[in-house]
Structures are given as structure tokens and as C-alpha cells.
Amino acid sequence: MEPRKQQLVDAAIDYLLAHGLAGLSLRPLATEIGTSARLLIYHFESKEGLLAEVLAAMQARLRGSFAAMTDAPARPHGEPLVMTFWKWATSRKQLPYLRLFYELQILAVQNPAVYAKYLKRNSVNWLELIQNALPPNERNPAMSTLLGAVFDGLFLELMSTGDRKRTTQALDTFIDIVLKARAATAAG
């Protein structure tokens, strides 16, 4: 991506973090980030084009963070990767980014004709990342989908209720179920 376009995407992310997506209009956005609506249209073709670029940029950042966690030599006390990622995603620093990411994702689901390419790419990329982080004997689309769906569901519940303690306990319960199933399978 050309440098000016990348600057605009980064500035748009900052704007959306501060103002949210509801009632988004290009003119106030452009004014706030120091450009014009016309220049935004030039670079992104439409508001939807800008949002697609913002989604892609945020997805790339999240994937990079997830990949860094999977490549880390050790997690605290052998903590499962999904819990490490949950704690990172729900931290005060990251929560606004994830909240915006899910808000944009929901917008994309509501407008599949506009965002179909993004939605398919997003799903495939996340499933591949999750699958590659699993133990070799569990690397399959079903397990990757299950882990992604559990994370998504719990994150949406956290955003809806603000109950971090309960959603974290629910993830702990899910991890216990998976570990018990692994042990039962290993025992034979």
C-alpha cells in the first residue's frame, strides 16, 4: 500500500476508535484526519472501500499479534494459547481495537455483497492461523472452527455484558473440557 494511503488508513482507525462506526460520514472523518472527503474517495473509491481497507489493516495487525504469540518460546506456566490470546485481546490496551474489529466485521456480515471478498479471506486466514497453532493431531478444520467460534462468542458476550470474570471463567471451562477430551483420547 502506498505511504499516503497507509497514513489515511491508520488515521481512520484512530478516528473510528475514538468515535465508533455508528453514523460514520466521510466529511467529519476527513476533517478530523486532516484531508478531504474527495481525497478519501480518490484513494478508496467509497466509504465501503475505506472500511474494507481498515478491516484488512486491523485483521493484519491481529494476525501478526496472534502469530507472534504462537511463535513465542513459552507462555506463562504452560498456559494454553487460547487463554494467552484472550488475556491479550481483552486487555485495556487491546479491547478497543478488538471491539472496533468486531463492529466492522458485523457491518461486513450485514453487507455481504460489498464485503464478500473480505469475509471469505478473513475466515480462511483465521482458520489457518488457529489450525497451525494446534497440536499436530488436532490440526483440522473442525477443531479450528470450534476454537474460533468459542473465542468469537465469548468476545461478543464480553462486549455485550462487560463481564470479564464470567467470560474468562467460561473460556477456562472450555479449555478444561478440551484437555479432558485429549486425555481420554490418549488413554484410549
C-alpha positions as CSV (number, residue, x, y, z in Angstrom):
1,M,0.0,0.0,0.0
2,E,1.3,3.4,-0.9
3,P,2.5,5.5,2.1
4,R,-0.2,8.2,2.0
5,K,-2.9,5.6,1.7
6,Q,-1.5,3.7,4.7
7,Q,-1.4,7.0,6.7
8,L,-5.1,7.6,5.9
9,V,-6.0,4.0,7.0
10,D,-4.0,4.5,10.2
11,A,-5.7,7.8,10.9
12,A,-9.1,6.4,10.1
13,I,-8.5,3.6,12.6
14,D,-7.7,6.1,15.2
15,Y,-10.8,8.1,14.4
16,L,-13.0,5.0,14.5
17,L,-11.5,4.0,17.8
18,A,-12.5,7.4,19.2
19,H,-15.9,7.9,17.5
20,G,-17.1,4.4,16.6
21,L,-18.8,3.4,13.4
22,A,-22.4,4.5,14.1
23,G,-23.3,7.3,11.8
24,L,-19.9,7.4,10.1
25,S,-19.7,10.1,7.4
26,L,-16.7,10.8,5.3
27,R,-16.8,14.6,5.7
28,P,-16.3,14.7,9.5
29,L,-13.8,11.8,9.2
30,A,-11.8,13.6,6.6
31,T,-11.8,16.9,8.5
32,E,-10.6,15.1,11.7
33,I,-7.8,13.3,10.0
34,G,-6.6,16.3,8.0
35,T,-7.8,15.6,4.5
36,S,-10.9,16.0,2.3
37,A,-13.8,13.6,1.5
38,R,-12.8,13.9,-2.1
39,L,-9.3,12.7,-1.4
40,L,-10.7,9.7,0.6
41,I,-12.9,8.9,-2.4
42,Y,-9.8,9.2,-4.7
43,H,-7.8,6.7,-2.5
44,F,-10.6,4.3,-1.5
45,E,-13.4,4.8,-4.1
46,S,-16.1,4.9,-1.4
47,K,-16.8,4.7,2.3
48,E,-17.1,1.0,2.0
49,G,-13.8,0.8,0.2
50,L,-12.2,2.7,3.1
51,L,-13.8,0.5,5.6
52,A,-12.6,-2.6,3.7
53,E,-9.1,-1.3,3.9
54,V,-9.5,-0.5,7.6
55,L,-10.8,-4.1,8.2
56,A,-7.9,-5.6,6.3
57,A,-5.3,-3.5,8.2
58,M,-6.8,-4.4,11.6
59,Q,-7.0,-8.0,10.6
60,A,-3.3,-8.0,9.6
61,R,-2.4,-6.5,12.9
62,L,-4.4,-9.0,14.8
63,R,-3.0,-11.9,12.8
64,G,0.6,-10.6,13.4
65,S,0.0,-10.5,17.1
66,F,-1.5,-14.0,17.1
67,A,1.4,-15.3,15.1
68,A,3.9,-13.7,17.5
69,M,2.2,-15.4,20.4
70,T,2.3,-18.8,18.7
71,D,5.9,-18.3,17.9
72,A,6.8,-17.3,21.5
73,P,9.1,-19.8,23.1
74,A,6.9,-20.2,26.3
75,R,3.7,-18.9,27.7
76,P,3.2,-18.2,31.4
77,H,3.1,-21.5,33.3
78,G,2.3,-23.5,30.2
79,E,-0.9,-21.5,29.7
80,P,-3.0,-22.6,26.7
81,L,-2.5,-20.3,23.7
82,V,-6.2,-19.5,23.5
83,M,-6.1,-18.1,27.1
84,T,-2.9,-16.1,26.4
85,F,-4.7,-14.6,23.3
86,W,-7.9,-14.0,25.3
87,K,-5.9,-12.1,28.0
88,W,-4.1,-10.1,25.3
89,A,-7.3,-9.3,23.4
90,T,-9.3,-8.3,26.5
91,S,-6.6,-6.1,28.0
92,R,-7.4,-2.4,28.4
93,K,-5.0,-1.6,25.6
94,Q,-6.3,-4.1,23.0
95,L,-10.0,-4.2,23.9
96,P,-10.9,-1.0,21.9
97,Y,-9.2,-2.4,18.8
98,L,-11.0,-5.8,19.1
99,R,-14.3,-4.0,19.7
100,L,-13.8,-2.0,16.6
101,F,-12.7,-5.1,14.6
102,Y,-15.9,-7.0,15.6
103,E,-18.0,-3.9,14.9
104,L,-16.5,-3.7,11.4
105,Q,-16.9,-7.5,11.0
106,I,-20.6,-7.3,11.8
107,L,-21.0,-4.5,9.3
108,A,-19.4,-6.7,6.7
109,V,-21.7,-9.6,7.5
110,Q,-24.7,-7.2,7.1
111,N,-23.4,-6.1,3.7
112,P,-22.0,-9.3,2.2
113,A,-22.3,-8.1,-1.4
114,V,-19.9,-5.3,-0.6
115,Y,-17.6,-7.2,1.8
116,A,-17.8,-10.8,0.5
117,K,-14.2,-11.0,-0.6
118,Y,-13.0,-9.6,2.7
119,L,-15.2,-12.0,4.7
120,K,-14.0,-15.1,2.9
121,R,-10.3,-14.1,3.2
122,N,-10.8,-13.2,6.9
123,S,-12.3,-16.6,7.7
124,V,-9.7,-18.6,5.8
125,N,-6.8,-16.6,7.3
126,W,-8.0,-17.1,10.9
127,L,-8.8,-20.8,10.5
128,E,-5.3,-21.3,9.1
129,L,-3.6,-19.4,11.9
130,I,-5.6,-21.3,14.6
131,Q,-5.0,-24.7,12.8
132,N,-1.3,-24.1,12.7
133,A,-1.2,-23.3,16.4
134,L,-2.9,-26.6,17.3
135,P,-1.0,-29.8,18.2
136,P,-0.4,-31.8,15.0
137,N,-3.0,-34.5,15.8
138,E,-5.7,-31.8,16.2
139,R,-4.9,-29.7,13.1
140,N,-8.2,-30.0,11.3
141,P,-10.8,-27.5,10.1
142,A,-13.4,-28.7,12.6
143,M,-11.3,-28.0,15.7
144,S,-10.0,-24.7,14.2
145,T,-13.6,-23.6,13.6
146,L,-14.7,-24.6,17.1
147,L,-11.9,-22.7,18.7
148,G,-12.6,-19.6,16.6
149,A,-16.3,-19.8,17.3
150,V,-15.8,-20.1,21.1
151,F,-13.5,-17.1,21.1
152,D,-15.9,-15.1,18.9
153,G,-18.9,-16.0,21.0
154,L,-17.2,-15.2,24.3
155,F,-15.8,-11.9,23.0
156,L,-19.2,-10.8,21.8
157,E,-20.6,-11.8,25.2
158,L,-17.9,-9.7,26.9
159,M,-18.7,-6.7,24.7
160,S,-22.4,-7.1,25.4
161,T,-22.2,-7.5,29.2
162,G,-18.8,-6.3,30.2
163,D,-18.5,-9.3,32.4
164,R,-14.8,-10.2,32.0
165,K,-14.7,-12.5,35.0
166,R,-17.6,-14.7,33.8
167,T,-16.4,-14.9,30.2
168,T,-12.9,-15.7,31.3
169,Q,-14.2,-18.5,33.5
170,A,-16.3,-19.8,30.6
171,L,-13.1,-20.0,28.5
172,D,-11.3,-21.8,31.4
173,T,-14.2,-24.3,31.4
174,F,-14.0,-24.8,27.7
175,I,-10.2,-25.4,28.0
176,D,-10.8,-27.9,30.8
177,I,-13.3,-29.8,28.5
178,V,-10.8,-29.9,25.7
179,L,-8.0,-31.1,28.0
180,K,-10.1,-33.8,29.4
181,A,-11.2,-35.0,25.9
182,R,-7.5,-35.0,24.9
183,A,-6.6,-37.1,28.0
184,A,-9.5,-39.5,27.3
185,T,-8.4,-39.9,23.7
186,A,-4.8,-40.5,24.7
187,A,-5.9,-43.1,27.3
188,G,-7.6,-44.9,24.6
